[in-house]
């Protein structure tokens, strides 16, 4: 569960449950759904590997090297 901001949506995509700032009842309800319903986190867990792959060390190094090579040309 993360704060519902444009940055969080860009980073986490479908792999998170979003809650508005100050929405204590919404956060509590989201936690209850996540914990109580057997299949509740399925969407988030299915999306997580693709999201996490964007932030691997290998991927970050590859993208950084590509940008440095591009800048050097």
C-alpha positions as CSV (number, residue, x, y, z in Angstrom):
1,X,0.0,0.0,0.0
2,X,1.4,3.4,-1.0
3,X,0.3,7.0,-1.0
4,X,-1.7,7.8,-4.2
5,X,0.6,10.2,-6.0
6,X,1.6,10.6,-9.7
7,X,5.1,9.4,-8.9
8,X,3.9,6.3,-7.0
9,X,1.6,5.4,-9.9
10,X,4.5,5.8,-12.3
11,X,6.8,3.7,-10.3
12,X,4.4,1.0,-9.0
13,X,1.8,0.8,-11.7
14,X,-0.6,-2.0,-11.1
15,X,1.6,-3.6,-8.4
16,X,0.4,-1.5,-5.5
17,X,-2.7,-0.6,-3.6
18,X,-3.1,3.2,-3.6
19,X,-4.5,5.2,-0.7
20,X,-5.2,9.0,-0.6
21,X,-3.3,11.1,1.8
22,X,-5.1,11.2,5.2
23,X,-7.6,8.5,4.2
24,X,-7.2,6.4,7.4
25,X,-10.5,4.5,6.8
26,X,-9.5,3.8,3.2
27,X,-6.1,2.5,4.3
28,X,-7.7,0.3,6.9
29,X,-10.2,-1.0,4.4
30,X,-7.5,-1.8,1.8
31,X,-5.5,-3.7,4.5
32,X,-8.6,-5.7,5.5
33,X,-9.3,-6.6,1.8
34,X,-5.6,-7.5,1.2
35,X,-5.4,-9.7,4.3
36,X,-8.9,-11.2,4.4
37,X,-9.7,-12.0,0.8
38,X,-7.8,-15.1,-0.5
39,X,-7.3,-13.7,-4.0
40,X,-7.2,-10.0,-3.2
41,X,-3.5,-9.4,-3.9
42,X,-3.6,-11.4,-7.1
43,X,-3.5,-8.4,-9.4
44,X,-0.7,-6.7,-7.5
45,X,1.3,-9.8,-7.2
46,X,0.9,-10.6,-10.9
47,X,2.1,-7.1,-11.9
48,X,5.0,-7.0,-9.4
49,X,7.7,-9.0,-11.4
50,X,7.4,-6.7,-14.4
51,X,7.6,-3.6,-12.2
52,X,10.5,-5.0,-10.2
53,X,12.4,-5.9,-13.4
54,X,12.6,-2.3,-14.4
55,X,14.6,-1.6,-11.2
56,X,17.1,-4.4,-11.3
57,X,20.8,-3.5,-10.9
58,X,21.5,-5.1,-14.3
59,X,18.8,-3.1,-16.0
60,X,19.9,0.1,-14.3
61,X,23.5,-0.4,-15.3
62,X,22.5,-1.3,-18.9
63,X,20.4,1.8,-19.3
64,X,23.1,4.0,-17.7
65,X,25.8,2.7,-20.0
66,X,23.5,3.2,-23.1
67,X,22.9,6.8,-22.1
68,X,26.6,7.5,-21.5
69,X,27.5,5.9,-24.8
70,X,24.8,8.0,-26.5
71,X,26.1,11.2,-24.9
72,X,29.7,10.4,-25.9
73,X,28.8,10.2,-29.6
